[in-house]
Amino acid sequence: MGIEEKLPSGFLLTSVEKLAGYMRKSSLWPATFGLACCAIEMMATGAGRYDLARFGMEVFRASPRQADLMIVAGRVSNKMAPVLRQIYDQMAGPKWVISMGACASSGGMFNNYAIVQGVDHVVPVDIYLPGCPPRPEMLMDAILKLHEQIANEKLGSNRQEVIRQVEAAALASLPTISMKGLLAK
């Protein structure tokens, strides 16, 4: 029972955006950027028990030029932030970022001068993954949510401008450490 039995007369109709979205979501190549205990969970996700290979992501790329997904796993120090940004800039576009763990997303329990209070102050983040450390199942769920986001992404000339605006807004936002209370602005 193949797809040819489902199609009338062998024709398949779709849009270029849908086809490009399907191809992009099915061929994500993650870059390794494990900084702390979350990296152990990220490595476990790529191992045999959880098997990211079924999503086409079995090999974590060591070179940023071969990757289009950065999984920032763990706390980011102020010394590491420029390196993180350089690796992000070297990645091929289109590129996506998952912030894995409480430390990467908001600084976690490290509310001090040495730790960046949220990796979104350094690179634009597409998916935030909570937990300390998050389980491999949670990372796989975040990857599947990113697949949905990529599949519905628009193509065209306005896409680059939207990306620039979102990145500028994220970098210009108030640092988490400066906020007072949960709902402060």
N, CA, C and O of each residue as an XYZ file, in Angstrom:
740
protein
N       0.847     -1.174      0.000
C       0.000      0.000      0.000
C       0.887      1.228      0.000
O       1.408      1.618      1.045
N       1.059      1.826     -1.128
C       1.907      2.990     -1.271
C       1.099      4.237     -1.548
O      -0.130      4.205     -1.617
N       1.809      5.330     -1.704
C       1.147      6.603     -1.954
C       0.482      6.617     -3.329
O      -0.492      7.340     -3.539
N       1.003      5.821     -4.268
C       0.416      5.806     -5.614
C      -1.020      5.275     -5.606
O      -1.798      5.608     -6.501
N      -1.379      4.473     -4.636
C      -2.750      3.974     -4.552
C      -3.706      5.031     -4.013
O      -4.910      4.955     -4.257
N      -3.195      5.998     -3.296
C      -4.023      7.059     -2.730
C      -4.268      8.194     -3.715
O      -5.224      8.954     -3.568
N      -3.402      8.308     -4.722
C      -3.487      9.423     -5.659
C      -4.335      9.051     -6.871
O      -4.170      7.967     -7.432
N      -5.227      9.925     -7.274
C      -5.988      9.659     -8.500
C      -5.116      9.898     -9.730
O      -4.589     10.995     -9.915
N      -4.969      8.901    -10.547
C      -4.209      8.974    -11.801
C      -2.751      9.366    -11.599
O      -2.102      9.796    -12.553
N      -2.228      9.235    -10.412
C      -0.819      9.511    -10.173
C      -0.466     10.974    -10.043
O       0.716     11.316    -10.091
N      -1.452     11.867     -9.878
C      -1.175     13.296     -9.750
C      -1.157     13.704     -8.286
O      -1.964     13.227     -7.487
N      -0.248     14.573     -7.948
C      -0.152     15.130     -6.610
C      -0.031     16.638     -6.749
O       0.881     17.138     -7.408
N      -0.943     17.352     -6.136
C      -0.938     18.813     -6.213
C      -0.585     19.395     -4.856
O      -1.101     18.964     -3.825
N       0.306     20.387     -4.873
C       0.689     21.090     -3.656
C       1.261     22.439     -4.063
O       1.430     22.717     -5.250
N       1.555     23.265     -3.087
C       2.188     24.546     -3.386
C       3.693     24.420     -3.159
O       4.158     23.490     -2.500
N       4.430     25.351     -3.706
C       5.879     25.345     -3.537
C       6.230     25.563     -2.061
O       7.176     24.963     -1.552
N       5.462     26.427     -1.374
C       5.713     26.667      0.047
C       5.547     25.394      0.865
O       6.368     25.106      1.735
N       4.498     24.635      0.595
C       4.262     23.399      1.339
C       5.363     22.373      1.058
O       5.825     21.689      1.972
N       5.775     22.268     -0.191
C       6.822     21.325     -0.556
C       8.158     21.716      0.084
O       8.872     20.866      0.616
N       8.487     23.014      0.025
C       9.734     23.481      0.644
C       9.691     23.297      2.156
O      10.692     22.917      2.763
N       8.541     23.561      2.767
C       8.399     23.362      4.207
C       8.571     21.912      4.597
O       9.220     21.604      5.597
N       7.991     21.014      3.808
C       8.131     19.583      4.084
C       9.589     19.145      3.970
O      10.079     18.383      4.804
N      10.280     19.627      2.939
C      11.687     19.243      2.745
C      12.576     19.815      3.844
O      13.491     19.137      4.313
N      12.320     21.050      4.257
C      13.138     21.651      5.307
C      12.932     20.962      6.646
O      13.895     20.699      7.367
N      11.687     20.671      6.979
C      11.425     20.051      8.277
C      11.943     18.618      8.328
O      12.233     18.100      9.406
N      12.057     17.986      7.184
C      12.493     16.597      7.148
C      14.004     16.437      7.063
O      14.508     15.313      7.058
N      14.730     17.543      6.996
C      16.187     17.425      6.855
C      16.932     18.406      7.759
O      17.896     19.037      7.327
N      16.493     18.536      9.001
C      17.216     19.392      9.940
C      18.537     18.743     10.338
O      18.594     17.550     10.637
N      19.572     19.529     10.339
C      20.885     19.054     10.776
C      21.307     19.892     11.970
O      21.646     21.064     11.808
N      21.293     19.311     13.176
C      21.610     20.105     14.366
C      23.105     20.300     14.576
O      23.918     19.439     14.240
N      23.442     21.445     15.135
C      24.820     21.731     15.538
C      24.948     21.422     17.024
O      24.010     21.642     17.789
N      26.082     20.923     17.425
C      26.303     20.645     18.838
C      26.698     21.933     19.543
O      27.636     22.615     19.132
N      25.981     22.258     20.599
C      26.364     23.381     21.455
C      25.915     23.058     22.871
O      25.065     23.743     23.440
N      26.499     22.004     23.429
C      26.183     21.585     24.781
C      27.117     22.251     25.760
O      28.337     22.131     25.645
N      26.548     22.959     26.731
C      27.357     23.736     27.661
C      27.310     23.230     29.094
O      28.189     23.568     29.887
N      26.322     22.440     29.446
C      26.198     22.000     30.840
C      25.431     20.687     30.885
O      25.456     19.910     29.930
N      24.751     20.446     31.994
C      24.078     19.160     32.215
C      23.000     18.878     31.181
O      22.704     17.709     30.932
N      22.408     19.877     30.575
C      21.403     19.659     29.527
C      22.017     18.941     28.324
O      21.316     18.249     27.586
N      23.307     19.106     28.133
C      23.967     18.468     26.992
C      23.936     16.953     27.110
O      23.893     16.259     26.094
N      23.955     16.426     28.328
C      23.879     14.972     28.526
C      22.524     14.462     28.032
O      22.441     13.419     27.383
N      21.474     15.206     28.345
C      20.134     14.822     27.884
C      20.022     14.954     26.363
O      19.352     14.151     25.714
N      20.679     15.966     25.802
C      20.680     16.132     24.350
C      21.403     14.960     23.685
O      20.952     14.463     22.653
N      22.508     14.518     24.260
C      23.233     13.373     23.714
C      22.412     12.098     23.838
O      22.433     11.253     22.943
N      21.693     11.957     24.939
C      20.841     10.773     25.119
C      19.730     10.739     24.072
O      19.310      9.664     23.646
N      19.259     11.905     23.661
C      18.210     11.966     22.640
C      18.720     11.437     21.306
O      17.961     10.828     20.552
N      19.978     11.658     21.009
C      20.558     11.159     19.767
C      20.969      9.703     19.817
O      21.285      9.118     18.781
N      20.972      9.102     21.003
C      21.386      7.704     21.157
C      20.260      6.754     20.760
O      19.175      7.182     20.365
N      20.538      5.469     20.873
C      19.637      4.441     20.380
C      18.267      4.383     21.032
O      17.293      4.024     20.369
N      18.162      4.724     22.309
C      16.880      4.575     22.989
C      15.827      5.539     22.474
O      14.662      5.166     22.332
N      16.223      6.778     22.192
C      15.268      7.784     21.729
C      15.345      7.995     20.226
O      14.332      8.316     19.605
N      16.497      7.826     19.633
C      16.676      7.704     18.189
C      16.131      8.868     17.373
O      15.033      8.795     16.822
N      16.901      9.929     17.305
C      16.531     11.064     16.461
C      16.643     10.737     14.978
O      16.206     11.532     14.146
N      17.209      9.603     14.626
C      17.389      9.238     13.218
C      16.057      9.123     12.493
O      15.998      9.330     11.281
N      15.003      8.801     13.201
C      13.696      8.695     12.533
C      13.176     10.044     12.071
O      12.223     10.104     11.293
N      13.787     11.131     12.539
C      13.431     12.466     12.072
C      14.486     13.033     11.133
O      14.423     14.209     10.775
N      15.451     12.219     10.729
C      16.500     12.667      9.820
C      17.582     13.486     10.493
O      18.260     14.269      9.828
N      17.763     13.326     11.806
C      18.703     14.160     12.563
C      19.728     13.319     13.299
O      20.149     13.690     14.395
N      20.142     12.191     12.724
C      20.980     11.273     13.480
C      22.392     11.781     13.738
O      23.034     11.328     14.685
N      22.889     12.694     12.938
C      24.268     13.142     13.085
C      24.267     14.603     13.533
O      23.753     15.477     12.835
N      24.850     14.855     14.708
C      25.041     16.232     15.145
C      26.279     16.771     14.439
O      27.340     16.149     14.488
N      26.155     17.895     13.798
C      27.239     18.463     12.987
C      28.225     19.217     13.867
O      27.831     19.966     14.762
N      29.493     19.014     13.606
C      30.535     19.728     14.336
C      30.845     21.066     13.690
O      31.364     21.969     14.346
N      30.534     21.200     12.422
C      30.787     22.441     11.705
C      29.489     23.227     11.578
O      28.475     22.668     11.160
N      29.498     24.509     11.927
C      28.267     25.297     11.796
C      27.829     25.471     10.343
O      26.655     25.736     10.083
N      28.742     25.329      9.410
C      28.390     25.491      8.002
C      27.582     24.314      7.468
O      26.995     24.404      6.390
N      27.547     23.215      8.211
C      26.767     22.053      7.810
C      25.468     21.941      8.599
O      24.717     20.985      8.405
N      25.189     22.889      9.478
C      24.036     22.796     10.362
C      23.029     23.911     10.082
O      23.388     24.994      9.620
N      21.763     23.619     10.373
C      20.737     24.652     10.276
C      19.880     24.727     11.533
O      18.941     25.522     11.588
N      20.183     23.917     12.543
C      19.485     23.954     13.834
C      20.530     23.986     14.944
O      21.401     23.119     15.017
N      20.433     24.986     15.796
C      21.328     25.066     16.954
C      20.501     24.762     18.196
O      19.497     25.423     18.464
N      20.930     23.758     18.949
C      20.297     23.439     20.222
C      21.241     23.932     21.310
O      22.273     23.312     21.569
N      20.890     25.043     21.945
C      21.710     25.599     23.018
C      21.299     24.897     24.300
O      20.235     25.170     24.854
N      22.144     23.994     24.765
C      21.818     23.150     25.916
C      22.676     23.545     27.107
O      23.838     23.151     27.199
N      22.104     24.323     28.017
C      22.822     24.695     29.231
C      23.047     26.185     29.347
O      22.662     26.968     28.479
N      23.686     26.557     30.451
C      23.895     27.981     30.747
C      24.948     28.576     29.824
O      25.914     27.911     29.450
N      24.745     29.832     29.466
C      25.656     30.543     28.578
C      26.339     31.632     29.393
O      25.681     32.536     29.909
N      27.644     31.544     29.505
C      28.372     32.584     30.241
C      28.603     33.780     29.326
O      28.484     33.680     28.105
N      28.933     34.910     29.938
C      29.196     36.112     29.144
C      30.406     35.934     28.238
O      30.470     36.544     27.171
N      31.373     35.101     28.647
C      32.529     34.836     27.792
C      32.157     33.963     26.599
O      32.763     34.071     25.533
N      31.149     33.090     26.779
C      30.751     32.175     25.712
C      29.767     32.821     24.739
O      29.610     32.333     23.620
N      29.103     33.903     25.136
C      28.085     34.535     24.294
C      28.620     34.981     22.926
O      27.949     34.733     21.925
N      29.787     35.624     22.829
C      30.283     35.992     21.494
C      30.597     34.776     20.618
O      30.421     34.825     19.401
N      31.058     33.698     21.230
C      31.339     32.472     20.481
C      30.035     31.883     19.954
O      29.963     31.446     18.805
N      29.009     31.873     20.799
C      27.692     31.387     20.397
C      27.160     32.194     19.220
O      26.635     31.629     18.260
N      27.295     33.513     19.295
C      26.817     34.372     18.203
C      27.622     34.132     16.926
O      27.052     34.129     15.835
N      28.920     33.934     17.041
C      29.746     33.684     15.862
C      29.349     32.374     15.184
O      29.252     32.311     13.958
N      29.122     31.345     15.968
C      28.694     30.065     15.401
C      27.331     30.211     14.739
O      27.105     29.656     13.664
N      26.421     30.949     15.364
C      25.102     31.188     14.774
C      25.234     31.912     13.439
O      24.558     31.561     12.472
N      26.093     32.912     13.383
C      26.290     33.674     12.145
C      26.912     32.827     11.045
O      26.684     33.092      9.865
N      27.690     31.817     11.405
C      28.331     30.948     10.410
C      27.398     29.861      9.880
O      27.703     29.221      8.874
N      26.270     29.649     10.546
C      25.338     28.609     10.100
C      24.660     29.013      8.800
O      24.427     30.192      8.535
N      24.352     28.005      7.999
C      23.667     28.252      6.732
C      22.207     28.608      6.997
O      21.586     28.074      7.916
N      21.674     29.504      6.192
C      20.264     29.882      6.347
C      19.385     29.041      5.467
O      19.862     28.538      4.450
N      18.157     28.862      5.791
C      17.486     29.310      7.008
C      17.956     28.511      8.208
O      18.309     27.338      8.089
N      17.957     29.164      9.376
C      18.470     28.518     10.580
C      17.490     28.731     11.725
O      16.752     29.715     11.778
N      17.514     27.763     12.643
C      16.596     27.779     13.772
C      17.368     27.497     15.050
O      18.442     26.895     15.017
N      16.806     27.944     16.197
C      17.457     27.777     17.497
C      16.442     27.226     18.497
O      15.316     27.715     18.592
N      16.861     26.197     19.245
C      16.100     25.694     20.382
C      16.897     26.017     21.635
O      18.070     25.661     21.742
N      16.259     26.692     22.580
C      16.873     26.992     23.867
C      16.474     25.885     24.826
O      15.314     25.800     25.231
N      17.427     25.036     25.193
C      17.131     23.839     25.981
C      17.505     24.038     27.442
O      18.675     24.222     27.777
N      16.503     23.998     28.301
C      16.729     24.082     29.735
C      16.469     25.463     30.302
O      16.453     26.460     29.581
N      16.266     25.498     31.599
C      15.971     26.758     32.282
C      17.155     27.720     32.220
O      16.964     28.933     32.123
N      18.367     27.191     32.277
C      19.550     28.055     32.266
C      19.719     28.774     30.930
O      20.044     29.961     30.901
N      19.499     28.061     29.824
C      19.630     28.684     28.511
C      18.472     29.647     28.260
O      18.659     30.690     27.634
N      17.288     29.307     28.739
C      16.108     30.125     28.463
C      16.052     31.394     29.298
O      15.652     32.444     28.797
N      16.455     31.312     30.593
C      16.296     32.484     31.457
C      17.441     32.680     32.453
O      17.333     33.525     33.341
N      18.502     31.942     32.331
C      19.595     32.034     33.290
C      19.457     31.049     34.431
O      20.413     30.807     35.169
N      18.263     30.475     34.582
C      18.030     29.465     35.606
C      18.306     29.971     37.004
O      17.925     31.088     37.353
N      18.968     29.153     37.807
C      19.269     29.528     39.190
C      20.491     30.420     39.280
O      20.831     30.896     40.363
N      21.158     30.654     38.152
C      22.391     31.448     38.141
C      22.063     32.899     37.816
O      22.270     33.344     36.687
N      21.555     33.638     38.794
C      21.200     35.040     38.609
C      22.384     35.884     39.070
O      22.344     36.512     40.128
N      23.455     35.887     38.243
C      24.649     36.645     38.612
C      25.260     37.303     37.375
O      24.732     37.192     36.268
N      26.373     37.984     37.586
C      27.009     38.753     36.529
C      27.639     37.895     35.444
O      27.861     38.392     34.339
N      27.932     36.644     35.706
C      28.700     35.817     34.778
C      27.841     35.074     33.759
O      28.359     34.648     32.727
N      26.549     34.907     34.015
C      25.673     34.101     33.166
C      24.704     35.001     32.413
O      24.102     35.901     32.999
N      24.555     34.758     31.126
C      23.579     35.478     30.304
C      22.183     35.054     30.751
O      21.890     33.861     30.828
N      21.330     36.018     31.041
C      19.985     35.729     31.534
C      19.031     35.512     30.361
O      18.108     36.296     30.134
N      19.269     34.459     29.642
C      18.456     34.116     28.482
C      19.258     34.230     27.204
O      19.777     35.296     26.873
N      19.352     33.119     26.488
C      20.146     33.102     25.262
C      19.495     33.950     24.171
O      20.133     34.260     23.165
N      18.229     34.327     24.361
C      17.565     35.176     23.362
C      18.140     36.587     23.338
O      17.791     37.374     22.457
N      19.011     36.924     24.282
C      19.728     38.201     24.216
C      20.937     38.107     23.286
O      21.559     39.122     22.975
N      21.269     36.903     22.844
C      22.427     36.689     21.979
C      21.996     36.262     20.578
O      22.494     36.799     19.589
N      21.087     35.314     20.484
C      20.579     34.823     19.199
C      19.050     34.738     19.271
O      18.497     34.572     20.358
N      18.368     34.848     18.139
C      16.905     34.695     18.159
C      16.527     33.234     18.394
O      17.085     32.335     17.764
N      15.588     33.002     19.293
C      15.187     31.651     19.677
C      13.820     31.339     19.092
O      12.906     32.162     19.154
N      13.683     30.142     18.522
C      12.406     29.705     17.950
C      11.574     28.899     18.938
O      10.356     29.070     19.002
N      12.212     28.025     19.705
C      11.506     27.171     20.660
C      12.237     27.228     21.994
O      13.455     27.057     22.055
N      11.474     27.471     23.073
C      12.014     27.417     24.428
C      11.607     26.094     25.052
O      10.437     25.714     25.012
N      12.573     25.396     25.626
C      12.330     24.091     26.235
C      12.606     24.197     27.731
O      13.765     24.325     28.124
N      11.566     24.148     28.586
C      11.777     24.304     30.025
C      12.320     23.031     30.660
O      12.366     21.979     30.023
N      12.722     23.136     31.899
C      13.176     21.969     32.636
C      14.603     22.124     33.108
O      15.372     22.924     32.574
N      14.945     21.339     34.125
C      16.281     21.391     34.680
C      16.718     19.993     35.110
O      16.440     19.602     36.244
N      17.365     19.250     34.283
C      17.419     19.369     32.815
C      16.180     18.760     32.184
O      15.549     17.884     32.775
N      15.824     19.214     30.991
C      14.671     18.625     30.315
C      14.966     17.199     29.862
O      16.094     16.879     29.486
N      13.959     16.360     29.899
C      14.105     14.955     29.492
C      14.253     14.850     27.975
O      13.823     15.754     27.259
N      14.841     13.784     27.473
C      14.949     13.594     26.025
C      13.597     13.621     25.312
O      13.503     14.085     24.175
N      12.548     13.123     25.978
C      11.214     13.164     25.370
C      10.760     14.600     25.144
O      10.091     14.897     24.154
N      11.128     15.493     26.068
C      10.756     16.905     25.922
C      11.493     17.540     24.748
O      10.916     18.346     24.017
N      12.760     17.184     24.565
C      13.516     17.701     23.425
C      12.912     17.199     22.123
O      12.803     17.957     21.158
N      12.523     15.946     22.085
C      11.900     15.420     20.869
C      10.575     16.119     20.589
O      10.254     16.377     19.429
N       9.798     16.429     21.623
C       8.554     17.168     21.453
C       8.827     18.571     20.919
O       8.103     19.059     20.052
N       9.870     19.220     21.435
C      10.237     20.553     20.942
C      10.664     20.494     19.477
O      10.355     21.398     18.701
N      11.367     19.440     19.101
C      11.786     19.279     17.706
C      10.567     19.079     16.809
O      10.515     19.621     15.705
N       9.590     18.306     17.275
C       8.365     18.107     16.491
C       7.570     19.410     16.359
O       6.982     19.673     15.310
N       7.550     20.216     17.410
C       6.884     21.521     17.327
C       7.625     22.444     16.360
O       7.005     23.222     15.636
N       8.950     22.349     16.357
C       9.729     23.130     15.398
C       9.453     22.647     13.975
O       9.406     23.455     13.047
N       9.273     21.341     13.794
C       8.906     20.804     12.477
C       7.610     21.437     11.982
O       7.517     21.827     10.818
N       6.606     21.544     12.857
C       5.335     22.174     12.478
C       5.541     23.633     12.098
O       4.971     24.114     11.118
N       6.360     24.335     12.879
C       6.642     25.744     12.608
C       7.343     25.906     11.258
O       7.010     26.812     10.493
N       8.301     25.042     10.964
C       9.042     25.117      9.705
C       8.133     24.780      8.531
O       8.209     25.426      7.485
N       7.277     23.777      8.692
C       6.385     23.371      7.605
C       5.424     24.482      7.214
O       5.014     24.558      6.056
N       5.053     25.349      8.157
C       4.099     26.428      7.882
C       4.777     27.765      7.614
O       4.102     28.790      7.519
N       6.091     27.769      7.492
C       6.832     29.008      7.266
C       6.637     29.512      5.838
O       6.574     28.724      4.894
N       6.544     30.794      5.697
C       6.347     31.406      4.386
C       7.677     31.583      3.669
O       8.734     31.671      4.294
N       7.602     31.633      2.361
C       8.770     31.916      1.531
C       8.631     33.313      0.956
O       7.567     33.925      1.057
N       9.689     33.816      0.359
C       9.584     35.088     -0.343
C      10.514     36.142      0.203
O      11.300     35.908      1.122
N      10.396     37.331     -0.403
C      11.315     38.418     -0.080
C      11.033     39.032      1.288
O      11.952     39.563      1.913
N       9.802     38.978      1.771
C       9.474     39.569      3.069
C       9.987     38.739      4.240
O      10.056     39.238      5.364
N      10.340     37.509      4.002
C      10.771     36.612      5.074
C      12.038     37.114      5.757
O      12.130     37.079      6.984
N      13.014     37.581      4.984
C      14.262     38.068      5.560
C      14.040     39.325      6.399
O      14.679     39.500      7.436
N      13.141     40.194      5.955
C      12.841     41.406      6.712
C      12.153     41.070      8.040
O      12.448     41.688      9.063
N      11.257     40.112      8.026
C      10.589     39.674      9.260
C      11.609     39.091     10.220
O      11.555     39.367     11.418
N      12.531     38.296      9.721
C      13.573     37.707     10.568
C      14.435     38.799     11.192
O      14.760     38.726     12.377
N      14.808     39.805     10.415
C      15.613     40.908     10.945
C      14.862     41.678     12.033
O      15.445     42.031     13.058
N      13.578     41.937     11.813
C      12.780     42.661     12.805
C      12.642     41.877     14.099
O      12.767     42.447     15.183
N      12.388     40.592     14.004
C      12.246     39.761     15.200
C      13.563     39.699     15.959
O      13.579     39.788     17.187
N      14.665     39.547     15.234
C      15.970     39.485     15.885
C      16.314     40.808     16.557
O      16.834     40.812     17.672
N      16.034     41.930     15.899
C      16.313     43.243     16.495
C      15.456     43.469     17.736
O      15.945     44.008     18.729
N      14.195     43.071     17.697
C      13.319     43.223     18.867
C      13.792     42.361     20.030
O      13.751     42.798     21.180
N      14.241     41.143     19.743
C      14.719     40.259     20.812
C      16.000     40.793     21.439
O      16.172     40.725     22.656
N      16.890     41.318     20.623
C      18.153     41.824     21.150
C      17.979     43.149     21.885
O      18.779     43.482     22.759
N      16.930     43.913     21.536
C      16.690     45.199     22.179
C      15.780     45.084     23.400
O      15.531     46.084     24.073
N      15.282     43.894     23.697
C      14.360     43.729     24.821
C      15.076     43.920     26.149
O      16.298     43.813     26.242
N      14.284     44.204     27.169
C      14.804     44.416     28.503
C      15.399     43.119     29.050
O      14.736     42.082     29.005
N      16.634     43.147     29.569
C      17.218     41.921     30.128
C      16.383     41.394     31.285
O      15.787     42.168     32.035
N      16.344     40.098     31.424
C      15.542     39.452     32.456
C      15.943     39.904     33.845
O      15.092     40.043     34.725
N      17.226     40.135     34.051
C      17.710     40.526     35.377
C      17.204     41.909     35.776
O      17.145     42.219     36.966
N      16.838     42.743     34.806
C      16.341     44.090     35.094
C      14.854     44.108     35.404
O      14.342     45.105     35.912
N      14.158     43.026     35.106
C      12.719     42.974     35.352
C      12.432     42.787     36.831
O      13.169     42.104     37.542
N      11.359     43.400     37.280
C      10.943     43.290     38.686
C       9.600     42.582     38.734
O       8.616     43.093     38.198
N       9.540     41.430     39.358
C       8.291     40.681     39.472
C       8.022     39.852     38.237
O       8.732     39.965     37.237
N       7.005     39.027     38.303
C       6.704     38.121     37.214
C       6.080     38.806     36.002
O       6.355     38.419     34.866
N       5.252     39.811     36.228
C       4.536     40.453     35.133
C       5.054     41.847     34.838
O       4.353     42.631     34.198
N       6.244     42.181     35.279
C       6.802     43.519     35.061
C       7.141     43.735     33.605
O       7.471     42.796     32.881
N       7.057     44.958     33.195
C       7.400     45.306     31.816
C       8.528     46.292     31.787
O       8.958     46.707     30.711
